[in-house]
Amino acid sequence: MHLEALNTFKGNTEHFSHLRKLWFEHGGREAVLYELLNREPNINDLRRPKLSKAGLDNFIQNMDAIDSFIYKMVEEGHNNFDSLSRSWELKVLSTSVSSAYERHVSNHGFNLREKSSTSALYKKMEEYLGCSKRKTSRINGKTASCIEFLPLDTARKRMEETLLKGYPVTWPDEDVSTSLDEDISEEDNILEILSNELFETLSKEAEKS
């Protein structure tokens, strides 16, 4: 009904002005006053109200490629895409993150127009999570380009204040076992199982000898 009315009266300012007047006269002013009195005093945020639960769900579903990648990474508590442990590391190879972003774009149906550059990815990660990209740093005993992350709890709080517009999220208590790339996750699990079986076999052979 709302969409039909919107299309029917499109451009009719008199019609919508009348509706706005009725809304203000029947509780609208009180609703606006209540909202302003109960909102945190941030003059720069008056035109951007906090999200409701339904609004948050819709917002997450309609994120662009970069935002959805960063949200999933923080939600799952896993940023070290070269590791089987699914852990949150404070220093991660830049190539590891950029490769994971490429897979995310490909696996979640984003087209080429929706894919942004890795420089745009790093810029948003700095804005949302407080990350800093270093050209060279020692990691895993090697000198390479890496990204330095804040602790997971700090990164999640920062994301709530930036990307999620101040909406508090109930994050998982433990790291989620699934990866941004489910196919890679399954492959990693298989490799881990095979490695364990090989280790057991070699251990038994060593005992026999």
PAZA-342292 format. One record per atom (N, C-alpha, C): residue number from 1; atom name; x, y, z. Coordinates in pm, 1 decimal. Atoms other than C-alpha are relative to their C-alpha. Layout:
N
REC  num  atome         X         Y         Z
REC  NUM     CA         X         Y         Z
...
This chain:
209
REC  num  atome         X         Y         Z
REC    1      N      83.1    -120.0       0.0
REC    1     CA       0.0       0.0       0.0
REC    1      C      86.8     125.3       0.0
REC    2      N     -87.7    -116.7      -7.7
REC    2     CA     280.2     239.2      86.4
REC    2      C      65.5      28.0    -135.6
REC    3      N     -65.2     -17.9     128.5
REC    3     CA     461.3     177.8    -243.4
REC    3      C     -98.5      46.2    -106.1
REC    4      N     100.8     -40.9      96.1
REC    4     CA     138.0     212.2    -441.3
REC    4      C     -34.9     147.8      18.1
REC    5      N      31.7    -140.3     -27.5
REC    5     CA      58.3     542.3    -270.9
REC    5      C     115.5      90.0     -41.4
REC    6      N    -118.2     -78.4      34.9
REC    6     CA     413.4     662.8    -323.8
REC    6      C       6.8      24.5    -149.6
REC    7      N      -3.2     -15.1     145.7
REC    7     CA     394.1     597.4    -697.4
REC    7      C    -116.6      84.0     -50.9
REC    8      N     119.4     -73.0      44.1
REC    8     CA      41.6     737.8    -729.1
REC    8      C      14.1     150.1      21.8
REC    9      N     -10.3    -141.9     -35.3
REC    9     CA     122.3    1067.5    -557.5
REC    9      C     142.2      55.1     -15.8
REC   10      N    -135.8     -44.3      22.2
REC   10     CA     480.5    1100.1    -678.0
REC   10      C       2.9     143.5     -53.2
REC   11      N     -10.8    -139.2      42.6
REC   11     CA     569.9    1468.5    -706.8
REC   11      C    -110.9      90.3      49.7
REC   12      N     112.6     -78.9     -51.4
REC   12     CA     249.4    1579.6    -534.3
REC   12      C      37.1      53.7     138.6
REC   13      N     -46.2     -56.6    -127.1
REC   13     CA     397.4    1804.8    -264.5
REC   13      C    -115.7      36.0      92.7
REC   14      N     115.4     -36.3     -82.6
REC   14     CA      54.8    1917.3    -146.9
REC   14      C     -50.5    -120.7      78.4
REC   15      N      47.4     122.3     -65.2
REC   15     CA     -47.6    1558.4     -68.7
REC   15      C      89.6     -37.7     117.6
REC   16      N     -91.9      42.1    -104.5
REC   16     CA     266.9    1475.6     129.7
REC   16      C      16.7     105.6     108.6
REC   17      N      -3.6    -105.9    -101.0
REC   17     CA     272.2    1813.8     304.3
REC   17      C    -116.5     -15.6      97.2
REC   18      N     118.3      23.3     -84.5
REC   18     CA     -77.9    1736.5     432.5
REC   18      C      24.8    -118.4      94.3
REC   19      N     -29.3     116.8     -83.7
REC   19     CA      37.8    1393.8     557.6
REC   19      C      98.5      34.3     111.2
REC   20      N     -97.2     -39.4    -101.1
REC   20     CA     336.3    1545.6     735.4
REC   20      C     -64.7      85.4     108.5
REC   21      N      69.9     -84.2     -96.4
REC   21     CA     109.6    1804.3     900.6
REC   21      C     -83.1     -85.1      94.8
REC   22      N      81.8      88.8     -82.8
REC   22     CA    -126.7    1531.2    1023.2
REC   22      C      88.4     -80.4      96.5
REC   23      N     -90.6      78.9     -83.8
REC   23     CA     166.7    1327.7    1153.1
REC   23      C      49.3      82.0     119.2
REC   24      N     -49.3     -85.0    -107.9
REC   24     CA     304.4    1620.6    1356.2
REC   24      C    -110.1      32.8      99.8
REC   25      N     110.2     -37.4     -88.2
REC   25     CA     -39.4    1704.9    1494.7
REC   25      C     -52.3    -117.8      81.2
REC   26      N      50.6     119.5     -68.6
REC   26     CA    -105.4    1346.9    1607.9
REC   26      C     115.6     -84.2      56.7
REC   27      N    -105.7      71.3     -70.9
REC   27     CA     200.9    1256.1    1811.1
REC   27      C     138.6      12.4     -59.7
REC   28      N    -130.1     -11.6      64.6
REC   28     CA     480.4    1337.6    1569.2
REC   28      C      97.4      88.3      75.9
REC   29      N     -87.9     -90.8     -75.1
REC   29     CA     617.5    1631.0    1767.9
REC   29      C      52.0     -67.9     126.2
REC   30      N     -39.1      68.7    -122.4
REC   30     CA     618.6    1423.9    2086.3
REC   30      C     103.5    -109.6     -29.0
REC   31      N     -93.2     107.4      37.0
REC   31     CA     795.6    1136.9    1907.0
REC   31      C     139.1      56.0     -29.0
REC   32      N    -127.8     -63.7      30.9
REC   32     CA    1068.2    1369.6    1776.7
REC   32      C      66.6      48.8     128.8
REC   33      N     -54.5     -49.1    -125.9
REC   33     CA    1111.3    1529.4    2120.8
REC   33      C      55.7    -114.8      83.8
REC   34      N     -45.2     116.0     -76.7
REC   34     CA    1138.0    1187.2    2288.4
REC   34      C     131.5     -53.3     -57.2
REC   35      N    -121.4      50.2      65.5
REC   35     CA    1398.7    1076.6    2033.0
REC   35      C     119.1      88.9      32.0
REC   36      N    -109.8     -92.8     -26.0
REC   36     CA    1609.4    1390.0    2083.6
REC   36      C      44.4      -3.1     146.3
REC   37      N     -33.0       2.2    -142.2
REC   37     CA    1591.2    1370.4    2463.8
REC   37      C      72.9    -127.2      40.6
REC   38      N     -59.6     128.2     -36.0
REC   38     CA    1699.9    1005.7    2468.0
REC   38      C     118.3     -38.6     -87.6
REC   39      N    -114.1      27.3      85.8
REC   39     CA    1973.2    1028.9    2208.4
REC   39      C     124.9      63.2      59.9
REC   40      N    -125.5     -55.1     -48.0
REC   40     CA    2337.0    1083.0    2298.0
REC   40      C      25.7     133.9     -68.9
REC   41      N     -16.0    -134.8      55.5
REC   41     CA    2425.5    1450.6    2247.9
REC   41      C     115.0      11.6     -99.1
REC   42      N     -98.2     -13.4     107.0
REC   42     CA    2611.8    1440.9    1917.4
REC   42      C     -66.4      74.7    -114.4
REC   43      N      68.1     -83.7      98.2
REC   43     CA    2506.6    1727.0    1692.2
REC   43      C      24.2     -46.9    -142.0
REC   44      N     -30.8      47.7     134.0
REC   44     CA    2674.6    1562.0    1392.6
REC   44      C     -78.7    -125.1     -36.9
REC   45      N      68.2     127.1      23.7
REC   45     CA    2453.5    1254.2    1428.3
REC   45      C    -152.1      14.5       1.4
REC   46      N     143.8     -21.1     -11.3
REC   46     CA    2107.5    1413.6    1439.4
REC   46      C     -77.0     -55.9    -119.1
REC   47      N      67.5      49.8     119.9
REC   47     CA    2024.6    1308.1    1084.5
REC   47      C      29.3    -147.4     -26.7
REC   48      N     -30.4     142.0      17.9
REC   48     CA    2151.9     951.6    1134.6
REC   48      C     -38.7     -76.7     124.5
REC   49      N      45.3      69.7    -120.5
REC   49     CA    1938.3     772.2    1394.4
REC   49      C      61.3    -139.4      10.1
REC   50      N     -53.4     133.7     -21.7
REC   50     CA    2057.4     447.8    1549.2
REC   50      C     -90.3    -103.7     -64.5
REC   51      N      73.6     105.6      68.0
REC   51     CA    1953.6     127.8    1379.0
REC   51      C     -82.3     -82.2      98.0
REC   52      N      76.9      99.1     -74.5
REC   52     CA    1677.8     -96.6    1506.5
REC   52      C      56.1    -137.1     -35.7
REC   53      N     -48.0     135.5      30.7
REC   53     CA    1733.5    -475.0    1507.3
REC   53      C     -34.0     -35.5    -145.2
REC   54      N      39.2      28.0     138.0
REC   54     CA    1537.7    -509.4    1182.6
REC   54      C      81.4      85.1     -96.4
REC   55      N     -78.8     -88.4      84.7
REC   55     CA    1720.6    -211.0    1040.4
REC   55      C     142.9     -47.8     -13.7
REC   56      N    -136.3      51.8       3.9
REC   56     CA    2055.6    -364.0    1131.9
REC   56      C       9.7    -120.6     -93.0
REC   57      N       0.1     119.2      85.8
REC   57     CA    1969.7    -696.6     964.5
REC   57      C      -6.0      40.0    -147.1
REC   58      N      12.8     -47.0     137.9
REC   58     CA    1864.0    -514.8     648.1
REC   58      C     128.0      69.9     -45.7
REC   59      N    -123.4     -71.8      31.3
REC   59     CA    2175.2    -296.8     662.0
REC   59      C     113.2     -97.5     -32.5
REC   60      N    -104.8      99.7      21.6
REC   60     CA    2404.1    -601.2     686.2
REC   60      C     -20.2     -72.5    -132.8
REC   61      N      29.7      72.2     123.6
REC   61     CA    2228.6    -779.9     399.0
REC   61      C      31.3      82.2    -123.8
REC   62      N     -20.4     -86.9     116.3
REC   62     CA    2276.3    -478.7     171.4
REC   62      C     137.6      67.8      -0.2
REC   63      N    -135.2     -56.4       0.1
REC   63     CA    2642.7    -407.6     249.6
REC   63      C      68.5     -21.9    -135.0
REC   64      N     -78.9      20.0     120.5
REC   64     CA    2881.5    -358.9     -39.2
REC   64      C     109.4    -103.0      27.3
REC   65      N     -99.3     107.4      -9.4
REC   65     CA    3171.5    -595.9    -103.6
REC   65      C      98.5      20.3     114.9
REC   66      N     -99.5     -25.1    -104.3
REC   66     CA    3422.7    -430.4     129.2
REC   66      C     -63.0      -5.6     138.1
REC   67      N      63.7      -3.3    -131.8
REC   67     CA    3183.0    -363.6     417.4
REC   67      C     -39.9    -139.2      46.7
REC   68      N      42.4     135.2     -38.9
REC   68     CA    3045.7    -718.8     411.9
REC   68      C     120.5     -86.9      34.6
REC   69      N    -121.5      76.4     -29.1
REC   69     CA    3398.7    -863.0     403.6
REC   69      C      52.9      34.2     139.1
REC   70      N     -51.9     -42.2    -130.0
REC   70     CA    3512.5    -657.2     702.9
REC   70      C     -93.3     -44.5     112.2
REC   71      N      95.6      41.8    -103.2
REC   71     CA    3191.0    -731.7     896.2
REC   71      C      12.8    -149.1      29.3
REC   72      N     -12.1     144.6     -18.2
REC   72     CA    3223.1   -1107.0     838.0
REC   72      C     129.0     -35.8      73.1
REC   73      N    -128.6      26.4     -63.2
REC   73     CA    3588.1   -1099.6     938.5
REC   73      C      -7.4      25.6     150.3
REC   74      N      10.0     -35.8    -141.4
REC   74     CA    3511.2    -925.7    1268.5
REC   74      C    -102.5     -88.2      71.6
REC   75      N     103.2      84.9     -60.7
REC   75     CA    3195.5   -1130.2    1334.6
REC   75      C      56.7    -137.5      32.7
REC   76      N     -54.2     133.9     -19.2
REC   76     CA    3385.2   -1457.0    1295.2
REC   76      C     127.4      -0.5      84.5
REC   77      N    -119.3      -7.0     -82.4
REC   77     CA    3688.5   -1332.1    1486.6
REC   77      C     119.3     -67.8     -63.2
REC   78      N    -108.0      68.0      71.4
REC   78     CA    3924.6   -1461.1    1218.9
REC   78      C      54.7      91.8    -108.4
REC   79      N     -61.4     -86.2     101.1
REC   79     CA    4167.0   -1242.1    1022.6
REC   79      C     129.2     -57.0     -57.6
REC   80      N    -123.3      61.5      48.5
REC   80     CA    4462.5   -1475.2     970.4
REC   80      C     -36.5    -112.8     -95.6
REC   81      N      56.9      93.3      96.9
REC   81     CA    4355.9   -1648.1     650.1
REC   81      C      97.8    -107.4     -45.5
REC   82      N     -98.0     103.8      31.4
REC   82     CA    4676.8   -1847.3     616.8
REC   82      C      14.2    -100.9     113.7
REC   83      N     -12.2      85.4    -118.1
REC   83     CA    4620.8   -2016.6     951.9
REC   83      C    -118.4     -94.4      12.1
REC   84      N     106.7      95.9     -24.2
REC   84     CA    4423.3   -2328.5    1036.7
REC   84      C     -70.3      24.3     132.8
REC   85      N      52.1     -16.6    -136.0
REC   85     CA    4359.8   -2203.6    1389.0
REC   85      C    -120.9      92.0       5.9
REC   86      N     111.6     -94.1       2.5
REC   86     CA    4097.3   -1945.8    1283.1
REC   86      C      12.3     103.8     111.1
REC   87      N     -21.1     -92.6    -110.2
REC   87     CA    4250.9   -1703.2    1528.9
REC   87      C       2.5     144.5     -47.9
REC   88      N      -9.4    -143.2      28.1
REC   88     CA    4252.5   -1324.2    1549.0
REC   88      C     141.4      44.6      35.5
REC   89      N    -139.1     -39.3     -19.6
REC   89     CA    4610.2   -1204.0    1502.8
REC   89      C      13.0     152.1      -3.9
REC   90      N     -23.1    -145.1      -2.0
REC   90     CA    4746.4    -854.4    1571.0
REC   90      C      85.3      45.7    -117.9
REC   91      N     -80.5     -34.8     116.9
REC   91     CA    4974.9    -868.7    1268.6
REC   91      C     -20.7    -107.7    -106.3
REC   92      N      36.4      95.2     104.9
REC   92     CA    4869.6   -1029.4     937.9
REC   92      C      59.3      47.4    -132.8
REC   93      N     -52.2     -34.2     131.7
REC   93     CA    5025.5   -1041.0     591.5
REC   93      C    -105.5      70.9     -84.6
REC   94      N      92.6     -74.1      85.6
REC   94     CA    4866.9    -789.0     354.2
REC   94      C     -52.6     -87.8    -113.1
REC   95      N      40.7      87.8     109.8
REC   95     CA    4862.1   -1048.6      76.3
REC   95      C    -104.6    -101.2      45.9
REC   96      N      98.2      94.7     -54.1
REC   96     CA    4666.1   -1286.1     300.8
REC   96      C    -138.7      62.6       4.3
REC   97      N     128.7     -69.8      -9.4
REC   97     CA    4391.2   -1027.8     359.5
REC   97      C     -55.2      31.0    -138.6
REC   98      N      47.2     -36.0     134.1
REC   98     CA    4372.7    -910.3      -1.9
REC   98      C     -47.8    -123.0     -77.6
REC   99      N      42.6     123.6      67.2
REC   99     CA    4351.4   -1270.4    -130.6
REC   99      C    -134.6     -47.7      53.5
REC  100      N     127.4      39.0     -60.8
REC  100     CA    4070.6   -1345.5     115.9
REC  100      C    -112.2      90.3     -49.9
REC  101      N     100.6     -93.5      52.3
REC  101     CA    3886.6   -1033.3      -4.3
REC  101      C     -40.0     -38.2    -142.8
REC  102      N      28.1      43.6     137.5
REC  102     CA    3917.6   -1153.2    -366.7
REC  102      C     -93.1    -120.9       1.1
REC  103      N      85.0     118.7      -8.2
REC  103     CA    3765.5   -1488.9    -269.3
REC  103      C    -140.6      36.9      46.5
REC  104      N     130.0     -43.1     -52.1
REC  104     CA    3487.2   -1316.3     -74.6
REC  104      C     -84.8      60.7    -110.4
REC  105      N      71.6     -63.6     111.1
REC  105     CA    3391.4   -1106.7    -378.5
REC  105      C     -50.2    -104.9     -97.3
REC  106      N      35.5     103.9      96.4
REC  106     CA    3391.1   -1412.0    -603.1
REC  106      C    -106.9     -94.6      53.5
REC  107      N      89.3     101.5     -56.2
REC  107     CA    3206.7   -1648.2    -366.9
REC  107      C    -135.8      53.8      42.6
REC  108      N     126.2     -56.0     -48.4
REC  108     CA    2932.3   -1407.0    -257.0
REC  108      C     -75.2      79.9    -105.4
REC  109      N      80.8     -52.8     109.2
REC  109     CA    2809.6   -1295.8    -597.7
REC  109      C      15.7     147.5     -31.8
REC  110      N     -23.1    -139.8      36.2
REC  110     CA    2954.5    -945.2    -615.7
REC  110      C      59.1       5.3    -141.1
REC  111      N     -55.4     -11.7     133.6
REC  111     CA    3018.9    -835.6    -973.5
REC  111      C     122.1      91.5       0.3
REC  112      N    -123.3     -77.0       8.5
REC  112     CA    3328.8    -655.5   -1096.6
REC  112      C     -20.1     147.0      34.2
REC  113      N      25.7    -140.6     -30.3
REC  113     CA    3164.3    -314.9   -1062.7
REC  113      C      -7.1      23.8     150.5
REC  114      N      13.1     -12.9    -145.2
REC  114     CA    3100.7    -381.2    -693.6
REC  114      C     131.6     -25.1      72.4
REC  115      N    -129.5      28.5     -61.3
REC  115     CA    3460.3    -487.8    -631.1
REC  115      C      85.6     126.5       2.0
REC  116      N     -85.6    -117.3     -13.1
REC  116     CA    3679.9    -207.4    -499.8
REC  116      C     145.6     -43.6       9.9
REC  117      N    -142.8      29.8      -3.9
REC  117     CA    4057.9    -185.6    -498.6
REC  117      C      43.7     -37.0     141.2
REC  118      N     -51.4      36.6    -131.8
REC  118     CA    4268.7    -322.4    -216.6
REC  118      C      36.5     124.4      81.0
REC  119      N     -30.1    -123.8     -72.8
REC  119     CA    4373.1      34.0    -131.0
REC  119      C    -125.5      53.6      68.0
REC  120      N     127.3     -40.7     -60.7
REC  120     CA    4004.8     114.6     -69.4
REC  120      C     -33.7     -92.0     116.8
REC  121      N      22.1      96.6    -108.6
REC  121     CA    3982.7    -202.6     142.7
REC  121      C      79.9      39.9     123.3
REC  122      N     -85.1     -36.9    -113.4
REC  122     CA    4276.9     -96.7     361.3
REC  122      C     -46.2     130.6      64.3
REC  123      N      47.6    -129.0     -51.7
REC  123     CA    4134.4     255.6     394.9
REC  123      C    -120.9     -19.5      90.6
REC  124      N     118.7      25.1     -81.6
REC  124     CA    3801.3     124.1     524.2
REC  124      C      33.0     -81.7     124.4
REC  125      N     -41.1      76.4    -116.8
REC  125     CA    3972.3    -123.7     754.7
REC  125      C      60.9      92.5     105.6
REC  126      N     -55.9     -98.2     -92.8
REC  126     CA    4160.6     168.4     906.5
REC  126      C    -111.6      81.1      65.8
REC  127      N     111.5     -79.1     -53.2
REC  127     CA    3836.0     366.0     945.6
REC  127      C     -85.3     -80.3      96.9
REC  128      N      92.4      80.7     -79.7
REC  128     CA    3622.7      81.6    1084.4
REC  128      C      66.9     -68.6     118.2
REC  129      N     -64.2      85.7    -100.0
REC  129     CA    3878.7    -118.7    1282.9
REC  129      C     123.1      61.4      65.2
REC  130      N    -120.8     -60.0     -54.8
REC  130     CA    4169.1     116.0    1350.2
REC  130      C     127.0     -71.6     -42.3
REC  131      N    -118.0      70.8      49.4
REC  131     CA    4408.4     -97.9    1144.7
REC  131      C     102.2      98.9     -56.4
REC  132      N    -104.1     -78.5      65.3
REC  132     CA    4739.3      36.7    1021.5
REC  132      C      80.1     -91.9     -90.9
REC  133      N     -73.2      81.0      97.5
REC  133     CA    4917.7     -89.2     710.8
REC  133      C     145.8      44.3      -2.2
REC  134      N    -143.7     -27.5       1.2
REC  134     CA    5296.2    -112.0     728.4
REC  134      C      59.9     -58.4    -127.2
REC  135      N     -61.6      47.4     123.3
REC  135     CA    5506.6    -141.1     415.0
REC  135      C      87.8    -122.0      27.0
REC  136      N     -84.4     114.8     -34.4
REC  136     CA    5755.2    -372.1     582.7
REC  136      C      -2.3     -23.0     149.9
REC  137      N      -1.7      36.1    -141.6
REC  137     CA    5750.3    -554.4     912.4
REC  137      C      41.1    -145.3      12.3
REC  138      N     -38.4     138.0     -24.0
REC  138     CA    5881.9    -874.9    1063.4
REC  138      C    -122.4     -80.1      40.1
REC  139      N     112.6      86.7     -31.9
REC  139     CA    5616.7   -1146.6    1061.0
REC  139      C      35.0    -142.4     -42.3
REC  140      N     -34.5     140.4      23.9
REC  140     CA    5666.7   -1521.8    1084.5
REC  140      C     146.6     -15.1     -41.9
REC  141      N    -142.7       9.7      28.4
REC  141     CA    6040.9   -1463.0    1072.9
REC  141      C      42.4      60.9    -131.7
REC  142      N     -32.0     -59.8     129.1
REC  142     CA    6022.0   -1277.6     740.4
REC  142      C     -37.9     147.9      -0.9
REC  143      N      34.1    -140.8      17.9
REC  143     CA    6014.0    -913.5     632.8
REC  143      C     -97.7      12.3    -116.1
REC  144      N     103.4      -9.7     103.0
REC  144     CA    5694.0    -840.2     441.0
REC  144      C     -99.4     109.6      35.5
REC  145      N     105.1     -99.1     -23.2
REC  145     CA    5407.6    -594.7     401.5
REC  145      C    -109.8     -64.1      84.5
REC  146      N      99.8      58.5     -88.9
REC  146     CA    5154.1    -647.5     678.0
REC  146      C     -98.4     104.9      49.8
REC  147      N     101.9     -86.0     -59.9
REC  147     CA    4846.7    -504.0     849.1
REC  147      C      -2.3     -27.5     148.7
REC  148      N       3.5      14.8    -145.4
REC  148     CA    4845.2    -440.4    1222.5
REC  148      C    -140.7      28.9      49.8
REC  149      N     135.7      -8.5     -50.9
REC  149     CA    4510.6    -499.1    1395.7
REC  149      C      -1.1      33.9     148.8
REC  150      N      24.1     -16.6    -142.9
REC  150     CA    4375.2    -390.3    1731.5
REC  150      C     -53.9    -132.1      55.3
REC  151      N      62.2     119.6     -56.6
REC  151     CA    4259.7    -662.0    1976.1
REC  151      C    -145.1     -13.9     -46.5
REC  152      N     130.9      27.1      57.2
REC  152     CA    3935.0    -826.3    1865.8
REC  152      C    -111.9      77.6      68.9
REC  153      N     105.6     -72.4     -72.6
REC  153     CA    3715.3    -675.6    2141.1
REC  153      C       1.2     148.8     -34.3
REC  154      N     -12.6    -141.5      34.1
REC  154     CA    3848.3    -327.6    2062.8
REC  154      C     -46.2      25.1    -142.8
REC  155      N      40.2     -13.7     140.3
REC  155     CA    3798.4    -379.0    1688.4
REC  155      C    -151.7      -8.5     -14.1
REC  156      N     145.1      14.3       7.4
REC  156     CA    3438.8    -492.1    1743.0
REC  156      C     -72.2     124.8      51.8
REC  157      N      61.0    -121.7     -54.5
REC  157     CA    3355.6    -189.0    1958.4
REC  157      C      15.2     116.1     -96.9
REC  158      N     -22.9    -106.8      97.7
REC  158     CA    3509.3      42.5    1701.4
REC  158      C     -92.6     -16.4    -119.5
REC  159      N      89.3      24.1     113.0
REC  159     CA    3305.0    -122.5    1425.1
REC  159      C    -143.6      39.4      35.1
REC  160      N     134.5     -39.7     -43.2
REC  160     CA    2985.0     -71.0    1625.7
REC  160      C     -18.2     151.3     -10.9
REC  161      N       7.9    -145.9       0.8
REC  161     CA    3063.7     300.5    1645.5
REC  161      C      10.0      58.8    -139.9
REC  162      N     -22.7     -53.9     134.6
REC  162     CA    3156.3     340.1    1277.9
REC  162      C     -94.6     -62.2    -101.6
REC  163      N      79.3      64.6     104.6
REC  163     CA    3016.0      96.8    1023.7
REC  163      C    -143.6     -26.2      42.7
REC  164      N     134.0      38.3     -45.8
REC  164     CA    2718.7     -13.0    1238.1
REC  164      C     -76.4     115.3      65.5
REC  165      N      72.0    -121.4     -40.6
REC  165     CA    2621.2     344.6    1334.8
REC  165      C     -43.2      -0.6     146.4
REC  166      N      28.4      -3.0    -142.8
REC  166     CA    2632.7     292.4    1709.6
REC  166      C     -89.3    -111.4      50.4
REC  167      N      86.6     109.1     -43.8
REC  167     CA    2423.9     -26.3    1720.0
REC  167      C      83.2    -106.7      71.6
REC  168      N     -75.9     102.9     -72.1
REC  168     CA    2551.6    -268.2    1989.8
REC  168      C     -36.7    -139.3     -50.7
REC  169      N      21.3     133.6      56.8
REC  169     CA    2594.1    -618.7    1851.6
REC  169      C      37.0    -105.2     102.9
REC  170      N     -34.9     114.0     -84.3
REC  170     CA    2589.6    -946.2    2043.3
REC  170      C      91.7     -90.8     -81.4
REC  171      N     -97.8      76.0      77.4
REC  171     CA    2908.3   -1099.3    1906.6
REC  171      C      13.4    -141.6      56.1
REC  172      N     -22.7     137.6     -49.0
REC  172     CA    2988.7   -1472.2    1929.8
REC  172      C     102.9      -0.4     111.9
REC  173      N     -93.6      10.2    -111.9
REC  173     CA    3164.5   -1569.8    2254.1
REC  173      C     130.6     -63.8     -42.1
REC  174      N    -119.6      70.1      45.7
REC  174     CA    3405.3   -1796.5    2070.2
REC  174      C      14.2      19.4    -149.6
REC  175      N     -24.6     -10.1     143.0
REC  175     CA    3565.1   -1792.8    1728.0
REC  175      C     -89.3     -98.3     -74.8
REC  176      N      83.1      85.2      83.4
REC  176     CA    3329.9   -1928.8    1463.7
REC  176      C      90.8     -83.6     -88.9
REC  177      N     -90.0      89.3      72.5
REC  177     CA    3478.2   -2228.1    1288.1
REC  177      C      -4.2      21.8    -150.1
REC  178      N      10.1     -19.9     143.6
REC  178     CA    3355.0   -2129.0     942.1
REC  178      C      80.0     120.7     -42.8
REC  179      N     -80.4    -108.6      54.6
REC  179     CA    3566.5   -1906.9     723.4
REC  179      C     -83.7      85.3     -92.1
REC  180      N      66.0     -81.2     102.5
REC  180     CA    3473.1   -1627.2     485.0
REC  180      C     -13.4     -80.4    -128.2
REC  181      N       2.6      85.0     118.3
REC  181     CA    3543.4   -1885.2     218.9
REC  181      C     -24.7    -142.6      45.5
REC  182      N      35.4     130.7     -53.3
REC  182     CA    3358.9   -2206.7     304.8
REC  182      C      76.9    -111.7     -69.0
REC  183      N     -74.0     103.5      70.9
REC  183     CA    3536.9   -2404.8      34.3
REC  183      C     141.2     -12.1      54.6
REC  184      N    -133.9       1.3     -57.5
REC  184     CA    3875.0   -2304.7     174.5
REC  184      C      -4.0     -62.2     138.5
REC  185      N      13.2      54.3    -134.4
REC  185     CA    3751.0   -2394.0     522.9
REC  185      C      -5.1    -152.7      -4.4
REC  186      N      11.0     144.4      11.9
REC  186     CA    3655.3   -2745.1     415.3
REC  186      C     133.8     -61.3     -41.8
REC  187      N    -129.3      49.8      46.1
REC  187     CA    3986.3   -2788.1     236.0
REC  187      C     100.6      -1.1     114.5
REC  188      N     -91.2      -6.8    -113.6
REC  188     CA    4177.2   -2676.6     543.9
REC  188      C     -28.0    -111.4     100.2
REC  189      N      36.1     105.7     -93.9
REC  189     CA    3983.4   -2920.5     761.6
REC  189      C      49.7    -135.6     -48.4
REC  190      N     -46.2     126.3      57.0
REC  190     CA    4068.9   -3207.8     525.9
REC  190      C     150.5     -13.2      16.1
REC  191      N    -146.3       2.6     -13.4
REC  191     CA    4437.4   -3113.0     526.6
REC  191      C      41.4     -26.1     144.2
REC  192      N     -32.4      18.7    -141.4
REC  192     CA    4437.1   -3098.8     905.4
REC  192      C     -20.9    -145.6      40.9
REC  193      N      28.5     140.3     -31.6
REC  193     CA    4278.8   -3445.6     930.5
REC  193      C     108.5     -91.0     -57.4
REC  194      N    -103.8      81.5      64.1
REC  194     CA    4528.1   -3592.5     681.5
REC  194      C     134.0      14.7      71.3
REC  195      N    -124.9     -23.6     -71.8
REC  195     CA    4817.2   -3431.9     868.6
REC  195      C       3.9     -78.0     130.5
REC  196      N       7.2      74.3    -125.8
REC  196     CA    4699.8   -3584.2    1196.0
REC  196      C      15.8    -150.0     -22.1
REC  197      N     -10.3     142.5      29.9
REC  197     CA    4660.3   -3927.6    1037.0
REC  197      C     143.2     -38.3     -38.0
REC  198      N    -137.9      27.0      40.1
REC  198     CA    5007.7   -3905.1     881.5
REC  198      C      91.8       0.2     121.4
REC  199      N     -82.2      -7.9    -121.3
REC  199     CA    5157.3   -3804.5    1216.2
REC  199      C     -16.1    -126.9      83.6
REC  200      N      23.7     121.5     -77.6
REC  200     CA    4992.1   -4101.2    1389.6
REC  200      C      67.9    -121.1     -64.5
REC  201      N     -61.3     111.4      72.0
REC  201     CA    5114.2   -4339.9    1119.1
REC  201      C     151.5      -1.7      18.7
REC  202      N    -145.3      -9.2     -16.8
REC  202     CA    5473.5   -4214.2    1141.5
REC  202      C      42.2     -32.0     143.4
REC  203      N     -29.7      28.0    -139.9
REC  203     CA    5461.1   -4234.6    1521.0
REC  203      C      -2.6    -150.3      26.0
REC  204      N      10.3     145.2     -20.3
REC  204     CA    5350.6   -4599.0    1509.2
REC  204      C     118.4     -71.1     -64.3
REC  205      N    -113.7      62.0      68.9
REC  205     CA    5621.9   -4686.3    1254.3
REC  205      C     127.4      19.2      81.1
REC  206      N    -119.7     -29.2     -80.4
REC  206     CA    5883.5   -4519.0    1476.9
REC  206      C       4.9     -90.2     123.2
REC  207      N       4.3      86.1    -118.1
REC  207     CA    5766.4   -4721.0    1777.4
REC  207      C      38.3    -143.6     -34.4
REC  208      N     -30.1     137.3      42.2
REC  208     CA    5792.2   -5049.3    1582.6
REC  208      C     149.1     -18.5     -22.0
REC  209      N    -141.7      11.4      29.7
REC  209     CA    6145.1   -4974.7    1472.9
REC  209      C      85.9      18.0     125.8
